[in-house]
């Protein structure tokens, strides 16, 4: 998917952008493919990433916190975890062929992605060294970027599962055969493993060593990449702020002219007051040129472009916050008493802190993505609260059964307590299933709304003239554009403002809008 997507995108970019671009030769199929790729990249890709991250946490939080999920909900999470965590062990059923236990699962979960990444970067290095041999072949020239993109996705998909697997080695449970004998400890993910055995101590040392690579190594790598590209990112942020002032000033002037006012408009406190007024087309072309210069000076352009595709430029550090939240939520809380109320409360506090950060900084480019991220964290919070409720109901059932021991109706009291618990367990399981499905439905509704907000006014112009494509990021501007189109002609363009708003500008016919802006 990454290979053919990059290949199609580059072919379409050559025909629409550049000195030799000829948009009149584009067919309806190629235009539709380009719009589908742009729509997925803008409106759908980030939402898919948020939904996948949510289900990764939901599938891993049960074993990490020893939560007694209801049967139907636990089965659904088990099936989903095979896909979102890239965990083929339940499908392969390797335990039927060899002596497979929790230690072997730890080795497979941590070493298999590492081997895959080493292989990908080795191929990437080989293709980079041999670039001079295939630079003229379009099919082979995109392979290095494709391999790097696949490596980024592999890290994103396996990071939560490897973090949970590494810290699960320290997740033991005590058992006692009698009051006079000392307790013995078993690993929760595999009760056949004795936590006091020398072999398990060796794997604990291995877990500490591999934790430097996965749970703590990935955030350190992200921090290093951010520090390495700090100067170009700072320049890009400065350019964004300067151009946003010019866009706002030009928008005020244009709206003033559309309303019939002839007076000039200035922004107080802006450095653009002393500059000659420019058209939005000139501002957009200038911004694209300066942005391209900054991107060329980046040391890790593929990673930074992927980062800026999801997050605002002022919140490029937010992925580091997500990694830290994953480590604390799925890893460090295991050091607390497993399955206790203290662990549940600590997970609740981490989730509430993440909700507060998202609501405060609004890191994503689209407000719908911010809303979906908030709802995702609320789903995790509801799961933790219902886990506390399930634990309290189970403890209540056990207390009732113990209190009835020695009486005449001992069996009846124990059966009633178990039936009461199973009744509430079934209700909670159904509610959790509906909540998980409704989150996907909510993401689809938000994606549909974003796609509906980016419609075009004239479908025929999409085929005949690429530069006359008019996007409507704001539904409120449709009526304004329709009323002004007769007087301004087909060159009326709506430009996305860097501050999240939109511009309605009649562009000069001799100065076409760049396709990259559209």
C-alpha positions, 0 to 999 in steps of 0.5 A: 500500500505504501509503495503503490500509494507513493508511486501514484502520488508522485505521478500525479504530482508531476502532472499537476505541479512544476514547469512541465505540468499539464493539468488538461491531460488528466483523466477523470480516473487520475483526478479521482485517484488524486482526490482520494489520496488527498482526502485520505491523507487529510481527513482519514489517516489521522483518525485511523491512527487514533482508533488503532491506538485506542484499541491497542490500549484496550487490548493490552490494559486487561492483562497488564491490570489483571482485569476480569473482563466479561467473557464476550468483551474479552473474546472481542478484545482478543480477536482485535488484538491479533490485528492491531498489535501484529500478534500472530502467535494465537493464529500460528499456535506454535505451542502445539509444535514446540514448548512455547511459554511466556518466555518464548512469547517475550522473545518473539514480541521483542526480537521479531520487530527488531529484526524486521526494522534492521532488515528494512533499514539495511535495504534502505541503506543499500538502495540509498548507496545504489541510487545512482543506478536506478535514479531514472526509473520511477518505480525503483526511485521511491523504494527508499521512502517506502521502506522508511515509511513502513519502518515508521508504521512498524514502530507505531504498531508494535510499540504498545505490545512490546512495552506491555510484554517487557513489563509483564515479566515483573507481573507476578501473583502470589499463591498459598497452599496453606497458612503455615507454608510460605507463598509461591509466585507465578507469572500472571501471563503464564502461570506455569512459570515460577517467578523464583526460578533462575531462568525467570531471573535471566529473562528479567535481566533480558527485559531490563536490557531490551527496555532500553531499546523499546519502552525507553529507546523509542521516546529517546529516539523521538527526542533526539530527532526533535532536537536534531531538527529543532532549527528548521522546525523553529524557522518553519514556525516563524514563517507560519506565524508571519504568513498567518499575519499576512493572510489575516490582513489580506482576508480583512481587506478582501472581505471589506472590499466585498462588503463595499467598504473602500477603506484600507485595513491594518492589523495592529501589532503586525509587522505586515503593516509597513509592507505593500499589500499582496494578493493571496496567490502571492502570499501562498506561493511565497509561503510554499517556497519558504516552506520547501526551503525549510523542509530541504534543510531538515535532516529527517524530512520523511519523519518530520513530514509524517509528524506534521501531517497529523499534528500542528507545527506548534505541537510537533512534540506531542508524539513524545507525550503519547509514548510517555503515556503508553509507558506509564499506562501499560508499563510502570503501573505494573510495578504497583500491586497487580489487580489492586485498586491502587493500580486502577487509580493510577491508570485513571490519573494518567488517563485524566492527565492525558485528557487534560493535555489534549483539551489544553493544547489541541495538538491535531490539525483538524478539530475533529481529530482533537475531538476524536482523541478526547473521546478515545481517552474518555473510552479508556477512562470508562473502561478503567472505571468499569474495571473498578466496578467489576472488581468491587462486585467480585469482591462483594460476591466472595465476601457474601459466599465467605460470610455464608460458610457454616450456615444451612443455606451456604450453597444457596447463598454462594449461588445467589452471589454468583448469579448477581455477579454474572448478571452485572457482568453481562450488562457491563460487557454489553455496554463495553462492546457497544461503547467500542463499536460506537467509537468507530461509528463516531470516527466515521461520522467525523471523517464524513463531515470533514470530507463533506466540508471539502467539496467543490462547487463545479465538478466539470472544472475538476476535469477541464482545469486543475487550477480552478478547483475550489475547496470549501473547508468551512460550510459557512462560506458556501453561500458567500462563494456562490453569491460572489462567483458571478462577479468574480468568475471561476477564479474565486478561490478559498484558501486554508488559513494557517490559523485554522480559518479560511480565505475567500479571494478572487485570484487574478487570472494571470496568477494561478493558484499553486496546486500544492495549496489546493 
